[in-house]
Structures are given as C-alpha cells and as structure tokens.
Amino acid sequence: MKLLPVEEARARMLARVGRPAIETVPLAQAVGRVLAQAVDAQRDQPPFPASAMDGYAVRAADTPGRLTVVGESAAGAGFAPRLSPGQAVRIFTGAAVPEGADAIVIQEDARREGEVVEVPQTAAGTFVRPR
C-alpha cells in the first residue's frame, strides 16, 4: 500500500467536508463554537489612550530630563490641559494619558523632589495602552 503525500491527502479529505450551516445563537450558548464571520467592536476600549502603570505622563522628546509636575491624572478624573514641553503629570493605572504626552515613566524609574521629577530616556508609547 502506497501512502499519499500529506498535501494530497489533506486536499481529498477537505473536498469531502461540507461547509457547516450558519446559525445565530445567544452569547451564553456560543462557548466552544466557531465564528462564521468576523465580529467588530462597536466602541473603543479603552475609549482613550490609558496608562498601564502608575508613574508620570511625559513627552518622550523631553526625556531624559528634569520636568515640572503640573498636575495629576487618575482613573475617572483626568488632567485636562495639554502637556507642554518640560512638563510631566503624575498618573495612575487606567487613567487617561493627557493630550501632548506620549509615554509613561513608571514611578520606580522616576525621582521626584517637590514639583520636579527626574526621568530616564523613555520611548514614545512606553506603558501606554492605545485607544
């Protein structure tokens, strides 16, 4: 008995398999099933760029450096003004990244003295969960 090459055996097998019927079921009954088509989200989650860590929201272009802390962004109570060059905002996990900021320096990597925080070189997008 001669064995078929894998590609030919697979092609023969798939030629005998029919396309399954598409049916709509409640989400609770969908466990273990396969989607018949792509599902698209109706909204963004998170609905804004959010911090993945506690620390400082900064402009990557300002790092490394000493920045002035101008406010705070907490979950549910973001920082409204746009972040300007040379500024940082204290930020907490899940909070909205202020407009103008593009990176988060985690608190363990920052050294704060009063209203000035010293931060290391940080790449844009670091610890930011995109919208």
C-alpha positions, 0 to 999 in steps of 0.5 A: 500500500502506497501512502499519499503525500500529506498535501494530497491527502489533506486536499481529498479529505477537505473536498469531502467536508461540507461547509457547516450551516450558519446559525445565530445563537445567544452569547451564553450558548456560543462557548466552544463554537466557531465564528462564521464571520468576523465580529467588530467592536462597536466602541473603543476600549479603552475609549482613550489612550490609558496608562498601564502603570502608575508613574508620570505622563511625559513627552518622550522628546523631553526625556531624559530630563528634569520636568515640572509636575503640573498636575495629576491624572487618575482613573475617572478624573483626568488632567485636562490641559495639554502637556507642554514641553518640560512638563510631566503629570503624575498618573495612575493605572487606567487613567487617561494619558493627557493630550501632548504626552506620549509615554509613561515613566513608571514611578520606580524609574522616576525621582521626584523632589517637590514639583520636579521629577527626574526621568530616564530616556523613555520611548514614545508609547512606553506603558501606554495602552492605545485607544 
